[in-house]
Amino acid sequence: MTKPTISPQELRARIGHRAKSAPKHRFWGLYVHVLNPEVLEAAYLEAKRNGGAPGQDGITFEHIEDEGRAGFLGAVAEELRAGTYRPRPYRRREIPKEGGKVRVISIPSIRDRVVQGALRLVLEPIFEADFSGSSFGARPGRSAH
């Protein structure tokens, strides 16, 4: 018997509710949620919405769409499932600043952004439950002001 999959939003709501209602609860088995095609799809769409330059591998969102998004996400899921996933080197760029200084930025590949996004989607509700309601800063839907 197979269980029907739940949407990423419902998954996040359930994890968040459990984290709030049982602060001492230890979560396990979260990796299976990262491998969920719907979670990977949501992470991909979020990365695409944010835009950004391609990583060191040079693969763009247009290239992924031309080749087939399902195949790309399936390959990422299979690497994660097999334990062969390794992040690729970041592409480093220098941005000039005033006074002749430069700021170095590192740009991950789209593949790595998708995996990081999927991990964030699953883990964020757990850690969000531990924050005080008056805590702000770099949290979703809140600002430091």
Disulfide bonds with the S-S distance in Angstrom:
none
